[in-house]
Amino acid sequence: MKILIASTPAAGHISPMLAITRILLDDDHEIAFLTGTAFRDRIEASGVQFLPLPADADFDGRDPPSPIPELKDVPPGSQWLRIVCERLFVDAIPAQSQGLREALKHFQADVIVGDDLLFGVLPMLLGPRETRPPIVLCGTSFLHWKRDDGAPDFVGLPPATTKEQREQYGVLAGEHEANVDQPVLRKLNGVLKTYGVGPVSVPLFHSVVGLADAYLQLSVPSFEFPRELPPTVHFVGTPPIIRNQAPLPPWAHELDGSRKVVLVTQGTVANHNFGLLLAPTFAALANEPDLLVIATAGGRPIETIPGPIPSNARLASYLPFEWLLPRVDALVTNGGYATVNQALSFGIPLVTAGLIEDKADVNARVAWSGVGINLATNAPTSEALREATRTVLDRPSYRMRATQMADEFASIDTRLEVLRIIHRLERQRRAQPRAATMKPARSRRAAR
């Protein structure tokens, strides 16, 4: 098949989409990859054709505030989220849609595979089915779908267990709808109207889950809050780590099992201030002689990590996770979805501290599922980090629950699941012209 991969130009989305690209390349498919020019070298190094997004959708996701300078002065909350949804996602739809259609002119794809924030697919998804290839979207964040307890997304709330909680969640949901969902939907439907499709009646993030021909959630069911989901949603585990993306560090021999290994990372996006997590973790664990603390700077120079660096800490800009994760006893993280799921696939318990972007909801799932401790803050103290890290290391229940989660990941053959779903959609596409002659085609006017 010819498969068009399309991704939001952000590292947390590019990395899992490249891992899926590797699965498809190994199955002998022809791939073109549509994303931002900041990632051209990385895409071309993977051995596939790079296609640039149009200028209005081309930003460097490694520096999220850059396309929206005013975000730097807006604290996390409903106003921050509304601005991001309107400016970063809805405003990009025309350019993303244009990029997709231009890509299909030059690369006549049998299937489109995109990430969950590529809302430029909405005009196609809402238009006539027979005029486009099947569209598969990949959940690179927590599963954006309505909850049984009515809680809104992006607030970091665990499932309600009491009537009082449900009532509280209902109030919060009303405020969220008024301050975020409805303003964003008004703008979204205004854009969609120019394409002659819509309107959408569900929140922006939910719309693509309900409309995609298949939605591949890059996790396992036990890491998601239970609720009824569309039949198009498939849990496919986490894609295999692309090997040899970084060399072994000079201190690799020190991970010999004589000390427990604690990995601390702020990911590749929220890592402009290492004082939030790396520095306080160093201070927290500096006097723990049985621990070796490994810190990765997410691609930034290690010189940007503030001191003092304790004697039991080892630093690297990037690390080969396929080598490192089997040797890690605990992960301290701000809650990047891909990193959390990769760690769980190796049975690693977690300490999380992060509230921005999707991290409050990811970290709420860490605590709810029993695989770690959520400190529920952007700026944890060294004392809280020390206590939480020692707890997940020393209390067997966290390792046991993480091991159970790893067994669930191991029960899913991600490669076979991804290929099975994509091949099935392509077979349906081949049968579509014959079926279309039997009944009138209808466009999809609203999200399910």
N, C-alpha and C positions, 0 to 999 in steps of 0.2 A: 504494500500500500504506500501511497504518498500521504504523509501525515504532517500537518502544520501544527507546531507547538507555538503557543502564544502566551506570554507571561508579562505581568506587571513588572516593571524594571526595579525590583527590590530583591536583595540577596536572599531573604527568607523565602521568597517565592521562586527565584531563579534556581536555587540549589535543588529543591525537590523536583522541579520540572526537568532539570538536567539529568537527575537520577532516572526519571521516567523515560527521558530521551535515550539513555543508555540501554534500558530494557528494550525499547523499540528498535534501536540500531542492532542489537544482538539478535533480534528476530528478523533482520534483513529488510527493514522498511526504509524508505527514503524520507528524510526529515528536513524540514526547513523550520527555523526558529525565529519568531517575530518578537522583538522586545526593544529595550532602550539601547542607545549606542554606547552607554557606559559599560555594557557587558559584551560588546562585540568580540573582544579578544577571547573572553572566556567561552563564548558560544563557538567561535571558530576553532578554538583549541579542542573542543569536544568532537570535532570532525563533521559538523553539520553546517548547512547553509545559513548564514545570518541575514535576516531581513529587518531593517530599522523601522520602528514606529514613527509615524509623522511627528513633526516638531512639537505640536501641541500636546502630545501624549508622551514625549520623550524627556524624562527627567532622571536624575541619578538617585535612585532609592537608597543609596548608601548614606545620603544626607537628606532625610525626610523633610526638614523644614525649608529646604532650598526653594521648591516651587511655591511655597506659601510662607513668606517671611514673617507674617504677623503671628504665625503659630508659636514663635519663640516667646511671645509675651502672653500667651493664653494658657492658663493652668489646665491640667487634665480635668475633664468633666464634659457635660453635655454640649457646651459651646465649642469646645475643642473638637469633639466628635462630629458635630454638625458641619463645622468648617471643613474638616478633612473629607467628609462624605460629599459635600457639595463641590469643593474646589479640586480635590485630588481625584475623585472617582466620577462624579456626574459630569463635571466639565470636560473630562477626558473621553467621554463616550463618543462624540463625533469623530475625533481624531483616531481613536482606537478602531471604531467601526470602519473608517476609511482605510486604515492600515490593513485590516483583515480582508476587505474587499479587493484592495490592490494586490495583496499577497496572493489571493486566490486566482487573480488574473494571470500571474506569472508562475504560480505553483498550484496546479489544479489538484488540491488535496482531496483525498477520499474521506478523511476524518480531521476535525479540529480538536486539539487537546489544549485546554487553557487552565489557568489558575483561577481561584475563586474570587479574585478582586478585579478580573478583567471584564468590567461591566460593558465594554464595547460589544460584547456578544449579544446583548439584549435585543437590539433591533433585528438581528437574525433569528433569535429564539422566538420572538413574538411574531415574526413574519411567516409567510407560507413555508411549510416544512419541505416541500419538494424543490425549493429553490436554493437549498444550501446543503453542505455535508452534515453528517451527524456531529454534534458538539458534546464533548466530554469535558467536564470541569473537575478540578482536583481541589479538595479541601485542605489547604495548607495552613489553616487556622482551626480553632474550635468550630464545631458544627453549628452553623447559623440557621437555626430553625426554632419555631415557636415552642415554648416550654409548657409543660402541663401545669406548672404552678404560676404561670403568668409573668415570671420575672423577665425583665428586659436584658438584652445582651450588653456587654461591655461594662457591667457594674460589678462583676465578680461575686455573684450571689450563689451559694450552694442551694440544692433543692430544698424547698420548704418542707418542714416536718410538722408544723402546727398550723392551726387556723389563723392564729395571730400573724405568723410569718406570711401566709398567703395574702392576708389583708394588707400587710405592709408592702409586699411585692406589688400588689395591685395599685397602690398609690404611686409607687416608684414607676411602674409601667405607664401609668397615665401621664406623669410628668415627662417621661422619656418620649412618649408618642408626641406630646405637644411640642417639646423643645427640639427633638431630633427627627423622628420618623416622618411626621407630617410635612415639615418644611423641606426635607430632602425629597420626599415623594412628589411634592408640588413641582420642584425643579426638575426631577427625573421625568415626570410625565410630560412636562413642557418640552423637554428634549425629544422624548419618544414620539410625541405628536408630529414632529417635523418629518418623521419617517413613516407616518401613517399607521403606527402600531400603538398598542397599549389601550387604556392605562393599566399600570400595575397598582395593585391594591394592598400588597404586603410590603414590609420593610425592605429596603434596598438589598441588604445582605441576604435576606431570605429568598428574594426573587430568583436568583440564579440557581439556588438549590432545587427549587420546585420546577424550573423550566428546562434545565439541562437534560439532554437525552440520557446521560448517565452522570452521576456525581460520585467521584471516588474520594472517600474520606481517608486521609493518610494517617490512620490510627486504628485502634481496636474498639469494639463496643464497650468494654469495661472502663474505658477512659472517657466515655461520654455519658451525660445525664440521660437516664432512660425516658423515652417518650416515643410516640408514634411518628414514624418518619415516612417520607415518600418512598415508593418502591424502587425509585431510580437511585437511591442512596446505597452505596456499597462500601463497607469497611474493608480496605485492602492492605492494612498494615503500613509499615513505613518502608519506603524504597531502600534498597541496598545502598550503603555508603559507597560513593565513587572512590576507588582506591588510588593511592599514590598521588593525592592532591597536594601533599606536603611531605618533606623529608623527615626522617627521624631526628629528634633533637639530640644535641651532644650529650645530654644527661639521661638518655634513654635507658642505660644500664642500671640506673638507680631504681627503676620500677621493678625490683626483684622480689617483691613480696615481703620484705623485711619491715616495711611500714605501710599503713593504710594510705590509700591515695584519695585525696579530695580534689576534684576538678572544679574550678570556678571560672565562669564565663559570663560576659554581658552580650554575647552574640555579635552580629555584624552590623546592627543598626543603632541600638541604644547604647553605644559604647563610646560616646564622646565625653563622658565624664566618668572615668574609672574610680572616682572617689565615691560613687554610689554603692558599688558592690565589691569590686576587687580589693580596694584599699582596706575597707573595714573587715573583709574576710582575712586578709593577711594579718591584720592586728588581732583578730579574734583567735587565730590558730597558731600564732607565732611561738607560743610557749607550750605547744602540744608535741612532745618529742616523738610520739608514735605515729605522727602524720607527716606526709609529704604533700604539699599544696601545689597543684599545677594550675597555672593561669594562662589562658589564651586571650590575645588581644583582638581577635576577630579580624585580623588583617592589618590592623594598625601597628606601627612600630612599637616594640616593647619599651622603648625609651619614654613613651607617653604614659606608661603606667607609673603613678606617683609612688614615691618611697615613703617610709623606709621599706625595703624588701627583706623579709626575715630570712634566716639561714635555711629554713625548711621549705622555702618557696622556689619554684622553677618556672621560668617564663618562656613564652614563645608567641610569635605573631599568629602563626597557624600551626595546627598539629594534625597528623593523620589519625582521624578518629577510629578508623578500622583497626589500628594498632592500639590506640589509647583506651577506648571504652571497655574492652575486656579486662583492663587492669585497674579500673576505677571503682572505689568503694562507696563514694557519695558524690553527688553533683550539687554545687551551689550555683544557681542561675537566676536571671531575672524573668525567665519563663518563655523563651522562644519556643514556639510550638514544635518545630522540627527537632530541635535539640532535646526537648523533653521527651518526645516520642522515641528518638534514637536511644536515649539513656534507658528508658523503660524497656526497650527491646533487648537490652543487655542486663536487665534486672537490677538497675542502679537506683537506690532511693535518693530522694531529692530534698533540698532546702531551696525554697523559692522566695524571691522578693522583687516584685514588679507590679505596677498598676497601669502603665501607659499602653497604648495600642490595644492589642488583644490579651495582654499578659494577665490582667486581673482575672479574666475568665479561665485562661489556661491554668493559672495557679490555684484557682478555686477547685478545679478538677483534680489537681495534685492532692490537695487535702481531703477532698470528698472520697477519692478512690483509695485512700490510705497508703499511698506510695511515698508520702513525704510530708513536710511541714511547710505551710504557707505563712510567711511572716506578714503578708498583706500590707506592704509598704514599699515605696520607692527608695527609701533611705534607711535601711536597717542598721541598728547599732551593733558594735562588735560583740557586746554581751549577748544580744539576742542571737546573733549568728553562731557564736561559740556554743551556746546552749542547744540550739536547734541541730547543729552539725553533730555534736556529741550524741544527741538523742537518736538521730537516724542511724548513726554508726553503731551505737551500743545497745539499742533496743531492737531485738530480733524481728519484731512485728513488721517494721518498715521494709527490711530486706526480704522478708517472706512474702509480703504483698507485692513488692516489685518483681520478685521472682515469678510469682503467679502471673503477673502481667506479661513478663517476658515469655512465659509458656504460651500465652494467648497470641502474642506476636508470632511465635514460632509455628503456631498451628495454621497460619495464613501464608500461602505461597504468593507473595506480592507480585512476582513476575507473572505467574500463570493467571492470577486474577486480572491484572491489568490487560494482558493480552486477550484473555477470554472475553472480556467486556467490549474491548475495541473491535475484535474480530466479529463479534455478534452484531454490533451496530453496523459494521461495514456490509455484512451479509444482508441485513435489513435494507440498507441503502440500495444494494443491487436489485433487490426485489421490489423496491418502491415504484419505479415507473409503471410496472405491470399493475400494481395495486391501484395506482393513481388513476388509471383508465377506467376503473370500476366504480369510482365514487368521486364526487366533486371535492376538491381540496379546500380546506378552510384554514385561515391563519389563526394563530393563537393570540387571543385578544387580551388576556390577563394572566398573571402568575397564578399558579394553582394555590 
